[in-house]
Amino acid sequence: MSVRIVLFAALIAASARAAEPADVAPLDAGVPTDGGTVAEAPASDPFAFADFTWLNGNPRTSESPIDTKYFTGEFRVDTSYIDDLSHPIDHTLGGTSESGRTDEFQVQMLGIGGDFHYKGMIGRFMTQFGMYSTMTPRNDASPTIGQWSLSDAYRYVSEAYGGYHFDVMHGINIEAGIFMSYVGLFSYYSFDNWAYQPSYVSSNTPWFFNGMRIQFFPTETLKIEPWLINGWQSYGKFNNRPGLGMQIMWRPTGSISVVSNSYAYGTDAVGQPSRNRWHSDDSLQIKYYDDPAKFLTKMAFSLTIDLGCENGGGVVCAGGNSSRPDQYFAGFMLYDRLWFFHDLFGVTVGGGAISNPGRYLVLMPPINGATAATGTPYFTENPGDKFLAWDGTLTLDWMPVQFVTFRAEYNHRAASVPYFSGHGGMTPPGASNTTTGSSMTVGGPGSLVPGWSPDLRTTEDRFNLSLLVKL
């Protein structure tokens, strides 16, 4: 609750100073959907009273060239070239959810899909061809439980849900399937964000949920959205209990957005049915300057604070000891964004930090093909294993049209333990990502390369070049 009090206090203090010139939109202004398309809607529809394309995590497109009466199409391409200054010999980038290889051109995502809408029926699907189709499933250990390969079944799908819209209050939507999680402010899709590489608070929290949600819009400024889901970014259940969650979104003006996400009741550790997870994620975004006639067009900032923990099954949230260590997640990220010359250029500076004893949310480095399910002896995730990290980012955008972004970005990341790829990389000589070396103690008896260990560093510096398209 203290986090929410701080955020709302900041909101009240800033609301009087928030810029308003661009807040009033014409009656046919669109409402950004969760997938990012903008559909025509009367002003009484939720969030239709203003233009929110400035938000971090929200696409800036205000129209769709693939729009019909019953279907609004969507096409996304995320391509990148990552220059890691360590130049790993195996081209492996670790500890990231955005692009897993270095010194190469890669297609991070090719997305084809859109939104259906007909007589109250609503639905959305989006593909994820490219590196996302392997990087995202490998972070989910739930397919190891039971039969059928869920990671293969959902590999090429980022969103897939259907539902029904009720014309009650300002709208009620009931939907089931795979949908974006919202937790961590940044969107799963890089085009929608102010930066390419999210900070740890976003990168280490879930990108998707598999389950059911109900979206209530009591007013045009408020959304209340409960979730009943399999678990924390999981295609299946880790144990026998589902996860419960909720988002509350409040946008009192066109210059302010407050989002609170809560997760509870989940038992998200494999083989630990008595270990419970709780998580609170709260974001505040304020556009504090807006003058379309000036060279400096807009200025805005976003602040996200995360607090969470696990208790039971040998760990406690706080006040633990060597036999029952602390298992919590605490972090923040802060970004400031400037737009220039009629929004043709954008500059973002920001970063954040986390503390995660037990490493239960830290992304597993892909050492010799390691996944969340296999683990690796070179980066353990045992209770009491401490992990502190921070990062900083400078991002430059050129946006010649609303559908295209050319992005250049510099990242510096640091951790309290060796975590990032050094020049020697994470793959043993003679091995490849088709081997099962991640389940072996590489360097021990019978190993591929006796005496080998991954080259891990405590810092990482890299340049990201990307071309992002959304139609």
N, C-alpha and C positions, 0 to 999 in steps of 0.2 A: 504493500500500500504506500510506503514512503516514496517509492519511485514515481507512482502516479501523482502523489501530492506535489512533488518537485516539478513534474512536467506541467501540471495544470497551473501551478503558480507562475511558471515561466510563460505559459500561454496567456494568462490574465495580464501579466506585466507587458507582454509584447503586443497584445491585440490592439492597444491604443495607438501603437506606432506602425502597425502593419500597413503596407501600401495597398490602395484599393483601386487605382485607375483602371486596371484591366479586369476587375472582378465582375462587372456586369456584362453578361453575354446576351446575344439576341435570343429570341424565343426558340429558334430552331437549333440552338447550340446543342452539341452532343453530350452524351454521358459516357465516359470511358468505362468499358466493361472490364471484367477481370482479365480477359485475354488481350485487351488493348485496343479493340476496334471501337469506333465512336458511332453510335446509332442516333438517328434523329429522335428527339423526344421533347414533349412539352416541358415548359419551365417548372411545372409542379412535380416532375419526376425527380427521384433522388439525385442530388449533386448536379442537376442540370442548370442551376442558376448562375454558374460561373465556369470559367475555363481553368481546368486543373492539369493541363498538359505540362506545366512547369515542375510538377512533383517528381522527386526521385522515386524510381520504381514504377513510374507511370509513363506510357508512351506519349510522345509529343504530337502524334498524328491526330488531325482533327477531321479527317475524312477517309473513306476507303474507296479505291477505284474498282474494287471487286464486290459491289453491293447490289443485291436484288431484293425483291419483296420478301423472299423466304430464307435467303442465305447471304451472309456477309463473309466473303472469303478473306483469308489472311495468308501471307507469304513472308517468311523470315529467312535471312541468311546472316550467319555470324562467322566471318573468316578472320584469321589472325596470324601474325608472325611475332613470336616471343623471342627476344634476345636476352637470354640469361647470361650475365657477365661472368658466371663460373664456367659456362660452356660445357655442360655435362656430356661425356663421350657417348652416353646412351640416349641423349636427347630427352631425358625424363625430367619433368617438372613435378615436384612433390608438394603436398600440403595445400592444394588449391582446388577449387571447384570450377575454375575457368581456364581451360586449355591445359592439357597435361603434357605437352611436348614443347621443346625449345629448338630455336634455330631452324625452323621449318615453317612452311606455309601449311596451315591446317584449317579444315572446315569444322568449327566447333559445333555448329548446328545448322541444319537445313530443316525448316519447319513449314509444313503445308497443312492448312486446315481452315477453320473458321467457325462461325456461329450460325446455328439454325434457329428460326423463330417463326412459329405458325400457330395461330389460335391458342395461345397460352403455352404451347410446347416450346421448350428451349433446350438447346444442346450445344456442346462445343467439343471439337477435337483438334489436336495439334500433334504433328509428328516431331521426332527428334533424331533425324538421321545425322550422322557425323559423330564427333568424339563424345558428345553427350550420351549416345546410345551405349557406350561402354563405361564411361566415367561415373554416371549417375547410378546405374544398378550395382556397381562394385562397392558402393558405400552402404548397401543395405544387406544385412546378414540374415534377414527373415526367410529368404528362399531356402536356407539350409534346413528348415524345419518342414517335415512332411514331404509328400510326393509332388511331382510336377515342378517344372523350372519356371518360377514366377519371374525371375530376372529376364529370361528369354521371352516370356509371354508379353511383358510390358516394355521391353527394351527400346522399341522405336516409338513409344507414346509418351508425350509429356503431359498432355491433358486429354481426358476423354470422359465426358459426363453428359447426362441428360436430366431433364426435370420439367417442372411445370411452374408457370407464373400465375399468381392470384392477384387480381386487382383489389387488394385490401390495403387500407392506409395508403402509403406511397409505394406499395408493392411488397409481395412475399414470394420468394423463390425457394422451391424445394428441389435439391439436386443430389445425384449420387454418381460416383465414379472416382476418377483421379483428378484432383484440382490443385491449384497452387496453394502453398501453405501460408503465405504472407509473412511468416515469422522472419524477422531480420531485415525488414524494410526494402532491401534491394530486390528487384525482380529476378526471376530465373533467367529472363531474356535480357542480354546485355544492351540491346538497343534502348531499353526503357530506362536505363540507369545513368547517373551522372559520371560514373567511373566504370572501368572494365573489370578490374579485380576488386571484389568486395573485401572489406575488412573482416576479421575473424568472427565477429558477432553474426554477420550475415552468412559468411562462407561455411561456418560450422553448424548452422541451424538448418532445419529441413526446408527443402525446396518444394516438396509435394506431400499431399496426404491422399490416402486411399480410403474412401468411406462416403459419408453423407453429411450434408450441411443444409441449414435453413437460413436464408437471408431475410431478416425483417427490416423494413424501412419505415419506422414510425413517423418520421418527418423527412423533408427533403435534405436535411443536413446530418442525418444520423442513420447508421447501419448497425444492427446487432445480429451476429452470425454464430450460432452454436455449431460445433462439429461432433460427430460420432465417427471415429476413424479406427483403422487397424492399429496404428501406433505412430511413433515418431519417424517420419520418412521411411515407411516400411510397406512393401507390397502385401505382406502377410502379418500375422501376429507373432510376436516373439514368445509370448506365453498364452494364457487363456483369457486375459482381460483386454477389452478394447481401450483406446485412448479417448479422452474427452477434452474438448477445447472450445474456445470462443474468441471471436474478434469483436471489438467495439470500435467503430470508426465515426469520428465527429469532425465535420467541416463547417464551422459556423459562418465563415466567410470564404471568399475565393482566395484568400491569402494565408489561411491557416488549415492545417490538417493534423489531427491527433488520432493515433491508432494505438490500441492496447490489445495485445494477444496473450491469451492464457492457455496453458496446457497442464493437464493433471490426470491422475488416475492410471496413467500408462505404466506398464511393467515392460520396459524396453531393453532389458539385458537378457541375452540368450541364456537359458538355464537358470535364471534367477527370478522366479515368479513372485518372491516376496520383496523385491526391490522396486520401489515406487519412484516415479519421476514427476517433478513439478517444474514449471518454467513460466516466467513472466517476461514479456517482450513489449517495450513501450517506446513509441516514436513520436516526435514532435517536428513538424516542418512549418516554417514561416517564410513567406515571401515578403521581405522587408523593404523592397524598392521596386518600382515599376514605372518606367517612363519610356514608352515606345518611340518617342520622338528624339531621344538622346542617343549618343554613341554607346553609352552603357545602358543597356535596355532593362535588365532585371537583375536582382540579387536575391538569393534565398539560402537558407541553411536547413540542415536536417540533423537531429540528435536522436540516437537510439541507445537505450539502456536495457541490458538483459541481466536477469537474475534467475537462477534455477538450481536445483539440487536433486540428488537421489538419496533415499534412505531405506534401510532394510537390507537384508542379504549381506551383512557384514560391513555396511558403510552408514554414515550419518551425514546430515546436511551441514552441521557445524558442531564445534566443541568435541571433536573426536580425539582419538589417540592412536597409537601404533597398531593396536588390534582391531580397532573400528575407525578407520581414517575418515577425514572429511571428503565428501564427494559433491562438489558444487561447480557452478559455472557463473562467473561474474564478468561483465564486459560492457564496453561502450564503443560507439563510433560517432564521429562528428565530421560533417562535410559542409563546405561553403561553395556555392555555385554562382558564377557571374556569366551573363549573356551580353554579347556585344553586336552592334551594327545590325539591328532588326533581327536578332537571334540567329545570325549567320554563324557566329563563333561562340564557343562556350569554354570556360575555364573552371575547373574544380580542384580544390585542395582539401585534403582531409586525411583521416586515418582513425585508428582505434587501438584497443588493447583488450586482452582477456586473461583471466586466471581460471584454470580448469584442472584442479587436483583430481587424479583418477583418469583424466583424459577421456572421459566417456563421450565427449562430443568432438574431440579433436580428430580431424580427418587422418586416416591411416596412410602413411606414405607408401607408394606402390613398390616397395623393396622386393625385387625379384618376383614381381607379380602379386604381391600381397594385397588382400582385400579385407573388408571389414569382417568377413567370415573366417578367413584363414589366419589373420594376424601375422606377426613376424617377431622373431626373438630380438630383432635389432631396434624395435620401437614398441615397447610393451605398453599395455593399457590396463595395468593392475591398480586396484585401490591404493591410494597413497602416492602414485606416480605423479609428480607435480609437473605442470606445464604453464608457463607464463609467456606471453607473446605480445608484440605490438607492431604496428606498421604505419607507413605514411605514403600518400599517393598524390601525384600531380597529373592532371588530365587536361588535354587540349583537344577540343572538338571543332571540326568544320562541318556545317550542316547546310549544304547548298540547296536542298529541298527537304521537306518535312519527312520524307521516306528514307533518307540516306544520311549516315554519319560516318565521316572519316575521323578516326580517333588515334591519338598518340598519347602514351602514358608512361610515366616512370613510377616504379614501385620499390620501396625499401621495406623489407620485412625482417623481423628478428624474433628469436625464441630463446628461452632459458636453457634448452637442451638441443643437441644436434638434431636437425629436423629437415633442412632444405638440401637440395642436391648440390654436391660439390662437383669438381671436374671429373672425378672418378665415376660418378653416377651411382645408380641403384641396382644395376644388373650385373651379375657375375660374368666374367669372360666365358664365352662359349655357351651362355644361356640366352634365353629370349623370353618374351612374354607368353610363349606357348608352353613353357615348362611349369612344373608344379613345385618349383624350388621354394616358394613362400611357405610351404608346410614343412620344410626341412630346416635343420640347423645348419645353414650353409657355413662351411669352414670347419665342421666337425668330421668325424669318421664317415667315410663314404660320400662326402659332399662333392659338389661339382668342382669347386676350386678350394682345396684345403688352405686355410688361413685367410680367405677373402672376407672382407666386410664392406658394407656400403660406405661411400664417401658422403657423410652428412655434415652440414655446416649449421652454425647458429644464426647466420644472416643470409639474406638473399637480396640482390639488386638486379633489376631487369627492366627492359623497355618493351612495351606492348604496342604493336601497330595492328589496328583492326579496321575492317570495313563492315559496316552493319547496315542491313536493309530490312525494312518492314513495309509491306504494302497491305 
